[in-house]
């Protein structure tokens, strides 16, 4: 008698991980459910049972990417220095990209089956929200000028760290530049620092 197939959480995670690797390497068009099932030593029936098909698999993969990035950013405690908080949040974003490059690529490099509005809201909320909160804190605590536009500052910081992480993942940063992100973020913040008081 054949052993019953068990479509459990371990298999679900394995399928998601392998699907992310395939999408990262070959794009959405390279993702075949049959090949994915073969790579994971299971059947396409398991994929349908766990995700409802390819659409559900890609949506679950996008959700997983958002959640992992969110966890990295949420792990950054506020600390005593509000500017350090901003910088550490930016560094955590880059660390998340390097830890899960295939999920980062899916999140920002490929269209998903979510509507553009929902996708933009999810990505911006996950990626930009913590930076915006850290910038708001820095303004409130007068580490940045009171006229600083938090929306502009946080988007500027996001594009800086996102571009940096993307170039690093693709091996396009100049030699030795990978360790300079903290200095770059502090240089960006310097433009919104208060003028020193005259003695």
Residue, then its C-alpha position, 0 to 999 in steps of 0.5 A: x500500500x502506498x504511503x500517503x503524501x503529507x503536505x505539511x509546513x516543512x514542505x510549504x517552506x521548502x517549496x517557497x524557498x526553492x521557488x524564490x531561488x528560481x524566480x531570482x535566477x530566471x524570473x517569473x517565466x522560469x518558474x514551472x510548477x512541474x520543475x519546482x515539484x521535481x526539485x523539491x521531491x514532491x508532486x504538483x498536487x502538493x503545490x496545488x494543495x498548499x497554494x492553490x496553484x502558481x498564483x497562490x504560490x507567488x502571492x505567498x512568496x511575496x508575503x513571505x518576502x514582506x514579512x522577512x523584511x519587516x522582521x529585520x526592520x522591527x528588530x532594530x531597537x530605538x536606542x538612545x541616539x535618534x540618528x543612530x536609530x535611522x542609520x541602523x534601520x537602513x543597515x537592517x534593510x541592507x542586511x535583509x536584502x543580503x540574507x534573502x536575495x531571492x525574496x528581495x529580488x521578487x519583492x522589488x524586481x518582478x511584478x506580482x499577481x497583487x494589484x499595483x495599488x496593493x503591492x505598492x502599499x505593502x512594499x512601501x509600508x514594510x520598507x518605508x514605514x520603519x524609516x519614516x518612524x525613525x526620521x519622525x523621532x529624529x525630528x521630534x528629538x531635534x536631532x534633525x531640523x524642525x522644518x525637515x520634511x519626514x516624507x522626503x527624508x525617509x524616501x531619500x534614505x530608502x532610495x539610498x539604501x535600496x540602491x546600495x543593496x541592489x548594486x551590492x547584490x549584483x556585484x556592481x559596487x566598486x571594490x571596498x564600497x560595501x562597508x561604506x553604507x553607514x557613512x553614506x547614510x550619515x552624509x545624507x542625514x547631514x543635510x537635515x542636521x540643525x545648524x550648530x549654535x554660534x558661541 
